[in-house]
Amino acid sequence: MKKLFHTVAFIEGLSYLFLLGIAMPLKYWAGLPLFVKYGGWAHGVLFIFYMLILTIIFIKKEIDLEDTIRAGVLAFVPFGWRWVKF
């Protein structure tokens, strides 16, 4: 389950970077809001999946509360998935 979590964390992190680095500039500088609409939807689904897997791993006692909180906070930081270590 931890391997699945790290895979989802990586993909979720890339979707976040896509939103910040590509979709938002295209929306505000080029007038193309569809990238934010669909990219944001995909990122939202991935974020929910990230948190769901994190919760399952915690409930199964594979990680402690400190690691769970750290991974949850790092979901909001660009490139944060790189510092999730467990």
Backbone torsions as a table, in degrees:
resi	resn	phi	psi	omega
1	MET	NA	-32.2	178.5
2	LYS	-65.8	-36.2	178.6
3	LYS	-64.6	-41.6	176.2
4	LEU	-61.7	-42.6	179.1
5	PHE	-59.3	-47.0	-178.4
6	HIS	-65.3	-34.4	176.4
7	THR	-66.3	-46.5	178.3
8	VAL	-64.6	-39.0	178.8
9	ALA	-60.5	-42.3	178.9
10	PHE	-63.4	-47.7	-178.8
11	ILE	-66.3	-40.9	178.6
12	GLU	-63.7	-39.7	177.2
13	GLY	-63.6	-39.9	177.0
14	LEU	-65.5	-38.9	179.2
15	SER	-65.6	-35.9	177.0
16	TYR	-64.8	-45.0	178.0
17	LEU	-64.5	-36.7	175.9
18	PHE	-60.4	-45.3	179.7
19	LEU	-62.4	-46.6	-176.8
20	LEU	-72.8	-39.7	-172.1
21	GLY	-94.6	-23.9	-176.2
22	ILE	-120.1	-53.9	-173.0
23	ALA	-66.5	-45.2	-179.1
24	MET	-64.6	-45.9	175.6
25	PRO	-60.4	-38.9	178.3
26	LEU	-64.8	-35.1	179.2
27	LYS	-67.3	-48.5	-172.6
28	TYR	-89.2	-26.0	-179.0
29	TRP	-99.4	-29.3	-177.5
30	ALA	-113.0	-3.4	179.0
31	GLY	69.6	33.6	-179.2
32	LEU	-116.4	83.3	-175.0
33	PRO	-76.9	-10.6	-176.7
34	LEU	-66.3	-28.7	177.7
35	PHE	-64.2	-39.1	178.0
36	VAL	-70.8	-39.6	-178.8
37	LYS	-60.6	-54.7	-175.9
38	TYR	-80.8	-36.1	175.7
39	GLY	-66.2	-38.7	177.3
40	GLY	-66.4	-39.2	177.6
41	TRP	-63.1	-46.5	179.6
42	ALA	-63.1	-42.5	178.9
43	HIS	-62.8	-40.3	178.8
44	GLY	-61.7	-43.6	178.0
45	VAL	-64.1	-44.1	178.8
46	LEU	-64.3	-37.9	178.9
47	PHE	-64.6	-43.1	177.4
48	ILE	-62.6	-42.8	178.0
49	PHE	-62.6	-41.5	176.9
50	TYR	-56.7	-51.6	-177.8
51	MET	-67.9	-35.8	178.4
52	LEU	-64.0	-47.2	178.9
53	ILE	-65.1	-40.0	177.7
54	LEU	-60.0	-42.6	178.6
55	THR	-64.7	-42.8	179.1
56	ILE	-62.9	-43.3	178.8
57	ILE	-61.8	-40.2	178.9
58	PHE	-66.9	-44.9	-179.3
59	ILE	-62.0	-37.3	178.3
60	LYS	-76.4	1.5	178.7
61	LYS	61.5	33.3	174.7
62	GLU	-82.3	-22.3	176.1
63	ILE	-137.5	160.0	-179.3
64	ASP	-91.2	176.4	-176.3
65	LEU	-63.1	-38.8	-179.1
66	GLU	-61.5	-45.4	178.1
67	ASP	-65.6	-36.0	179.1
68	THR	-64.4	-46.6	179.7
69	ILE	-64.5	-43.4	179.4
70	ARG	-58.9	-46.9	-179.5
71	ALA	-65.5	-35.7	177.6
72	GLY	-66.4	-42.2	179.0
73	VAL	-69.0	-40.6	-177.9
74	LEU	-67.4	-14.9	175.9
75	ALA	-65.0	-20.3	-178.3
76	PHE	-95.5	-1.3	-176.9
77	VAL	-106.3	128.0	175.0
78	PRO	-57.7	135.0	-175.2
79	PHE	65.3	14.2	-179.3
80	GLY	-64.0	-29.4	-179.8
81	TRP	-59.6	-22.3	-179.2
82	ARG	-72.3	-20.9	-178.3
83	TRP	-99.1	0.9	177.1
84	VAL	-78.6	108.5	-176.6
85	LYS	-123.1	106.8	168.3
86	PHE	-162.3	NA	NA
